[in-house]
């Protein structure tokens, strides 16, 4: 079993020690719904935590600024969640390109929150019966299944939170999951 999968399972067990197993007819979709809630909360909290004047921060010239990371999260959320939803995305492809040019914290945090709300709505209707269906994005067929998109979405959220957490730590801030429980 890949180390990343084991590590992910351990994180879930540590964060939810009293949680019990419940059988489901859509275990993949149900898991993504849980991931959306957890990662959405942590990524939005990360975006809120970093001061506005630090949104231009990036550890090296080759890396995205924190603001660009937030914009990228919005773009991938809307694009990937549109593949699993029959509802129109909250932003068009043109609007998603424009978000990459936004540098201010307030509109970026609002857009991120909106993108997770959209993903939550998209995942609410998802079920495992359609995982083998061909995915399409903005009406164009993709060379992958809906299952592949769901896996990519989960991997993106983990990768994005890891990056955001690193940027926060490099600025002397504890990421949301490292803060003491109150």
N, C-alpha and C positions, 0 to 999 in steps of 0.2 A: 504494500500500500504506500503510495507516495507520502513523503514526510509532510507536505503541505496539507493533505487531507487529514492526516492524523492530528496535526497541530490545530486545524480548524475544529475538529471534533472535540479536542481537549478544551479549547476556548469556550465552546458552547457548554460543555459539562461544568466548567469552572464558573461560568457566569450564571448558570441555571441548575444548581445542584439538586434542587427539589423537584425539578421537572420530571415527569414520567412519560413513558412512551405511549402514544396513542396511534393506533392503526389508521391509515387514511387511504382513500381511493386515488388520491392525487398527491403522493408524498413529495415529488419533486417541486410541484407548484406550491404546495404548503410550505416547504422549506424556503423557497424563494420569497414568499410573503413574510416569513419570519426574518430573513436576511434584510429585506427592504426596510422593515421597521427598525431593526438594530443599526444597520449601516446608515440609513437616512438620519436617524437621531444623532449618531456619532459624527457623520460628515457635516451636517448642518451646525452642530455644536462646535466643531473645529473651525468652520468658517466664521462663526460668530465670535469665537475666542480670540482670534488673531486681530490685533488692532488694525484699523483702516490704513494707517501709514505704513504697515508692513506688507500690504498686498502686492507690492512690487518686489518683495524679497524672493531671491532664489539662491541656493547654496553655491552654484557655479553658473557661469554664463551659458553652459549647454542645457541647463535644466529650466523648466517652466517657472515663471513667477507663481506665487501662491494664487494670485488673481487668475492667471491663466489655468492653473489647476482646477480652480472652482468652475471656470467657464467650460473646461474640458469635461468635468463631471456632468454639468448640465447637458452638454451636447450628447454625451454617450447615453445618459439616462433617457433623454427624449428619443434618440434614434433607436436604441435597443428596446425600450419599452413600447415603442410604436409597432414593433414587430409582433408583439403578443397582445395587442389591443385592437379592437374594432373602432375605438373612439379616436377622433382626430387628435393629433398631437397638439400640445399647447403652444408650440412654436413651429413655424415653417422651416424648411432647410435654409432659406435666406436669413431668417431671424437667428437661427443657430450659428450661422457664419458671423453675423454681427455681434453676437454675445462674446465672441473671442476677442473683440476689440475693446470691450468694457473693462475698465480698470478699477472702478469704484466698488467698495465693499457692499454698500447697501443694495444696489441693484443685483449684484452677483449673489448675495445671500438669498434675496427674494427669489431669484431665478432658480437657485438650487432647491430651495424649499418647494417651489412649484413643480420642479422636475421630479422630486420624490413623491409628491402628491399624485402626479400623473402615473408614476410607476406603481404606486399603491393601488390606484384605480384599475390599471391595466392588469396587474397580478390578481386582483380580486376576482376577475372573471376567468382566469387561466385554470386549465385542468390538464392532467397528464394524458388525456385521450388524444390530444393534438400535438404531442411532442415530436412525432415523426413527420408532421406536415412541413412542407417547404416554407421557410420564412420569407417575408417580404418587408421592405423598408420604404416608407413613403410611396407605396404602390408598386414598387419595383421588386421582382423576385430576386432572392438571394440564393447563392449556391450552398445553402446550409439549412438544417432543420431548426425548428423552434427550440428543440432541446439544446442545440449548440448555442443559440442565442441566450438561453437562460443560464447556461454554464458561463458564457462570456460575461454576462451581467454580474454574476456572483464574483467572478474573478476580478472584474474591474473594480467593484466596490471594495474588495479587500486590498487591492493594489493602491487605489486612491486614498483609502484611509491610512495605509502605511506611509504613503508619501506625505499626506497632510500631518500626520503625527510626527514625522521626522522634522518637517518644517517648524512645527510648533516647538518641539524640543530644542531645535537650533536657535530659537528665539526666547529660550528660557521659560517656556510654558508647558505645563503638563497636558497631554492630550486627554480628551474626555474619558477614555477607558482607563487611564492611569491616575485619575483624580480620586482622592479618598472618598469613600461612601459616606454620605451624611445621614 
